[in-house]
Structure formats: C-alpha cells, structure tokens
Amino acid sequence: QVQLVESGGGLVQPGGSLRLSCAASGFTFSNYPMRWYRQAPEKEREWVATIFSGGGITNYANSVKGRFTISRDNAKNTLYLQMNSLKPEDTAVYYCNSPQGAIDYWGKGTLVTVSS
C-alpha cells in the first residue's frame, strides 16, 4: 500500500533552516508529481509547493517563494523540502502529498516550530 512518511521537523529560530524529507513506498514514485502542504494551528491546510515527476518543474506558494526549495530523488523514492530564512508564520505541521488520479495520499506530517 502507499505510504508517505515525513521527517526532519523540529524547533528552529527565526532565520534558520530545516530540511524535511518524505519517504515514499508502495507505488512507482518517479511516475507522479509530489506536493508539500502545511497546516498552522487553527488554520486550514494550505499548499506549499509542487514538483513534477521528472523534477525539472516546480511551483511554489507566494508565501514561500525564494525561501523554500522542493526537490526529489527518484532513485531513493524521497521528496525533500529545504526551508531557509524561516519565519514564525512558517510554524505548522508539514505534510507530503501524492496525487494519483482520483486519490490523494497523505503522510501523517512533521511539526515545524519557528520560535526564539
């Protein structure tokens, strides 16, 4: 079955960096686009970034453009999110997502807290 497992979250000071990972299994990872979403406390889940199957095309939410970089290693079945210049408003649970036709698969998320 499809599994997505996020890791790499934690507590970081404003201006700091973190790299999130999402280990994928149960499907042909290289065939599908992948996305990162996040959900801050008491807010709706929001899209952060998308990377297409080959890795050459990416899209970002305006709120993270220029600070976050999405990437993938198809040989390792792993999705990444490099987050730089972190702000308190980036505090959220970060989820990886695999849209596969009519079905969206989600991981359980990893918590990122940006605070001094």
Contact map, one row per residue, 1 for C-alpha under 8 A:
11100000000000000000000011100000000000000000000000000000000000000000000000000000000000000000000000000000000000000000
11110000000000000000000111100000000000000000000000000000000000000000000000000000000000000000000000000000100000000000
11111000000000000000001111000000000000000000000000000000000000000000000000000000000000000000000000000000111000000000
01111100000000000000011110000000000000000000000000000000000000000000000000000000000000000000000110000000111100000000
00111110000000000000011100000000000000000000000000000000000000000000000000000000000000000000000100000000001110000000
00011111000000000001111000000000000000000000000000000000000000000000000000000000000000000000001100000000001111000000
00001111100000000001110000000000000000000000000000000000000000000000000000000000000000000000000000000000000011000000
00000111110000000111100000000000000000000000000000000000000000000000000000000000000000000000000000000000000001000000
00000011111000000111000000000000000000000000000000000000000000000000000000000000000000000000000000000000000001111000
00000001111100000000000000000000000000000000000000000000000000000000000000000000000000000000000000000000000000111000
00000000111110000000000000000000000000000000000000000000000000000000000000000000000000000000000000000000000000011110
00000000011111011100000000000000000000000000000000000000000000000000000000000000000000000000000000000000000000011111
00000000001111110000000000000000000000000000000000000000000000000000000000000000000001000000000000000000000000000111
00000000000111110000000000000000000000000000000000000000000000000000000000000000000011110000000000000000000000000111
00000000000011111000000000000000000000000000000000000000000000000000000000000000000111100000000000000000000000000000
00000000000111111100000000000000000000000000000000000000000000000000000000000000000111000000000000000000000000000000
00000000000100111110000000000000000000000000000000000000000000000000000000000000011111000000000000000000000000000000
00000001100100011111000000000000000000000000000000000000000000000000000000000000011100000000000000000000000000000000
00000001100000001111100000000000000000000000000000000000000000000000000000000001111000000000000000000000000000000000
00000111100000000111110000000000000000000000000000000000000000000000000000000001111000000000000000000000000000000000
00000111000000000011111000000000000000000000000000000000000000000000000000000111100000000000000000000000000000000000
00011110000000000001111100000000000000000000000000000000000000000000000000000111000000000000000100000000000000000000
00111100000000000000111110000000000000000000000000000000000000000000000000001110000000000000000000000000000000000000
01111000000000000000011111101000000000000000000000000000000000000000000000001110000000000000000000000000000000000000
11110000000000000000001111111000000000000000000000000000000000000000000000001000000000000000000000000000000000000000
11100000000000000000000111110000000000000000000000000000000000000000000000000000000000000000000000000000000000000000
11000000000000000000000111111000000000000000000000000000000000000000000000000000000000000000000000000000000000000000
00000000000000000000000011111111000000000000000000000000000000000000000000000000000000000000000000000000000000000000
00000000000000000000000110111111000000000000000000001000000000000000000001001000000000000000000000000000000000000000
00000000000000000000000000011111100000000000000000001100000000000000000001001000000000000000000000000000000000000000
00000000000000000000000000011111100000000000000000001000000000000000000000000000000000000000000000000000000000000000
00000000000000000000000000011111110000000000000000011000000000000000000000000000000000000000000001110000000000000000
00000000000000000000000000000111111000000000000001111000000000000000000000000000000000000000000001100000000000000000
00000000000000000000000000000001111100000000000001111000000000000000000000000010000000000000000111100000000000000000
00000000000000000000000000000000111110000000001111100000000000000000000000000000000000000000000111000000000000000000
00000000000000000000000000000000011111000000001111000000000000000000000000000000100000000000011110000000000000000000
00000000000000000000000000000000001111100000111110000000000000000000000000000000000000000000011110000000000000000000
00000000000000000000000000000000000111110000111100000000000000000000000000000000000000000001111000000000000000000000
00000000000000000000000000000000000011111011110000000000000000000000000000000000000000000001110000000000000000000000
00000000000000000000000000000000000001111111100000000000000000000000000000000000000000000111100000000000000000000000
00000000000000000000000000000000000000111110000000000000000000000000000000000000000000000001000000000000000000000000
00000000000000000000000000000000000000011111000000000000000000000000000000000000000000000000000000000000000000000000
00000000000000000000000000000000000000111111100000000000000000000000000000000000000000000000000000000000000000000000
00000000000000000000000000000000000000110111110000000000000000000000000000000000000000000000000000000000000000000000
00000000000000000000000000000000000011110011111000000000000000000000000000000000000000000000000000000000000000000000
00000000000000000000000000000000000011100001111100000000000000000000000000000000000000000000000000000000000000000000
00000000000000000000000000000000001111000000111110000000000010000000000000000000000000000000000000000000000000000000
00000000000000000000000000000000001111000000011111000000000110010000000000000000000000000000000000000000000000000000
00000000000000000000000000000000001110000000001111100000011110000000010000000000000000000000000000000000000000000000
00000000000000000000000000000000111100000000000111110000011100000000010000000000000000000000000000000000000000000000
00000000000000000000000000000000111000000000000011111011111000000000011100000000000000000000000000000000000000000000
00000000000000000000000000000001110000000000000001111111110000000000000000000000000000000000000000000000000000000000
00000000000000000000000000001111110000000000000000111110000000000000000000000000000000000000000000000000000000000000
00000000000000000000000000000100000000000000000000011111100000000000000000000000000000000000000000000000000000000000
00000000000000000000000000000000000000000000000000111111110000000000001100000000000000000000000000000000000000000000
00000000000000000000000000000000000000000000000000110111110000000000000000000000000000000000000000000000000000000000
00000000000000000000000000000000000000000000000000110111111000000000000000000000000000000000000000000000000000000000
00000000000000000000000000000000000000000000000011110011111100000000010000000000000000000000000000000000000000000000
00000000000000000000000000000000000000000000000011100000111110000000000000000000000000000000000000000000000000000000
00000000000000000000000000000000000000000000000111000000011111011000000000000000000000000000000000000000000000000000
00000000000000000000000000000000000000000000001110000000001111111000000000000000000000000000000000000000000000000000
00000000000000000000000000000000000000000000000000000000000111111000000000000000000000000000000000000000000000000000
00000000000000000000000000000000000000000000000000000000000011111000000000000000000000000000000000000000000000000000
00000000000000000000000000000000000000000000000100000000000111111111000000000000000000000000000000000000000000000000
00000000000000000000000000000000000000000000000000000000000111111111000000000000000000000000000000000000000000000000
00000000000000000000000000000000000000000000000000000000000000011111100000000000000000000000000000000000000000000000
00000000000000000000000000000000000000000000000000000000000000011111100000000000001111000000000000000000000000000000
00000000000000000000000000000000000000000000000000000000000000011111110000000000111100000000000000000000000000000000
00000000000000000000000000000000000000000000000000000000000000000111111000000000111000000000000000000000000000000000
00000000000000000000000000000000000000000000000011100000010000000001111100000011110000000000000000000000000000000000
00000000000000000000000000000000000000000000000000100010000000000000111110000011100000000000000000000000000000000000
00000000000000000000000000000000000000000000000000100010000000000000011111001111000000000000000000000000000000000000
00000000000000000000000000000000000000000000000000000000000000000000001111111110000000000000000000000000000000000000
00000000000000000000000000001100000000000000000000000000000000000000000111111100000000000000000000000000000000000000
00000000000000000000000000000000000000000000000000000000000000000000000011111100000000000000000000000000000000000000
00000000000000000000000000000000000000000000000000000000000000000000000011111100000000000000000000000000000000000000
00000000000000000000001110001100000000000000000000000000000000000000000111111110000000000000000000000000000000000000
00000000000000000000111100000000000000000000000000000000000000000000000111111111000000000000000000000000000000000000
00000000000000000000111100000000010000000000000000000000000000000000011110001111100000000000000000000000000000000000
00000000000000000011110000000000000000000000000000000000000000000000011100000111110000000000000000000000000000000000
00000000000000000011100000000000000100000000000000000000000000000001111000000011111000000000000000000000000000000000
00000000000000001111000000000000000000000000000000000000000000000001110000000001111100000000000000000000000000000000
00000000000000001111000000000000000000000000000000000000000000000011100000000000111111000000000000000000000000000000
00000000000000111100000000000000000000000000000000000000000000000011000000000000011111000000000000000000000000000000
00000000000001111000000000000000000000000000000000000000000000000010000000000000001111100000000000000000000000000000
00000000000011111000000000000000000000000000000000000000000000000010000000000000001111110100000000000000000000000100
00000000000001100000000000000000000000000000000000000000000000000000000000000000000011111110000000000000000000000100
00000000000001000000000000000000000000000000000000000000000000000000000000000000000001111110000000000000000000001110
00000000000000000000000000000000000000000000000000000000000000000000000000000000000000111110000000000000000000000100
00000000000000000000000000000000000000010000000000000000000000000000000000000000000001111111000000000000000000011100
00000000000000000000000000000000000000010000000000000000000000000000000000000000000000111111100000000000000000111100
00000000000000000000000000000000000001111000000000000000000000000000000000000000000000000111110000000000000000111000
00000000000000000000000000000000000001110000000000000000000000000000000000000000000000000011111000000000000011110000
00000000000000000000000000000000000111100000000000000000000000000000000000000000000000000001111100000000000011110000
00000100000000000000000000000000000111000000000000000000000000000000000000000000000000000000111110000000011111000000
00011100000000000000010000000000011110000000000000000000000000000000000000000000000000000000011111000000011010000000
00010000000000000000000000000000011110000000000000000000000000000000000000000000000000000000001111100001111000000000
00000000000000000000000000000001111000000000000000000000000000000000000000000000000000000000000111110001110000000000
00000000000000000000000000000001110000000000000000000000000000000000000000000000000000000000000011111111100000000000
00000000000000000000000000000001000000000000000000000000000000000000000000000000000000000000000001111111100000000000
00000000000000000000000000000000000000000000000000000000000000000000000000000000000000000000000000111111000000000000
00000000000000000000000000000000000000000000000000000000000000000000000000000000000000000000000000111111000000000000
00000000000000000000000000000000000000000000000000000000000000000000000000000000000000000000000000111111100000000000
00000000000000000000000000000000000000000000000000000000000000000000000000000000000000000000000011111111110000000000
01110000000000000000000000000000000000000000000000000000000000000000000000000000000000000000000011110011111000000000
00110000000000000000000000000000000000000000000000000000000000000000000000000000000000000000001111000001111100000000
00111100000000000000000000000000000000000000000000000000000000000000000000000000000000000000001110000000111110000000
00011100000000000000000000000000000000000000000000000000000000000000000000000000000000000000001000000000011111000000
00001110000000000000000000000000000000000000000000000000000000000000000000000000000000000000111100000000001111100000
00000111100000000000000000000000000000000000000000000000000000000000000000000000000000000000111000000000000111110000
00000000110000000000000000000000000000000000000000000000000000000000000000000000000000000011110000000000000011111000
00000000111100000000000000000000000000000000000000000000000000000000000000000000000000000111110000000000000001111100
00000000111100000000000000000000000000000000000000000000000000000000000000000000000000010111000000000000000000111110
00000000001111000000000000000000000000000000000000000000000000000000000000000000000001111110000000000000000000011111
00000000001111000000000000000000000000000000000000000000000000000000000000000000000000010000000000000000000000001111
00000000000111000000000000000000000000000000000000000000000000000000000000000000000000000000000000000000000000000111
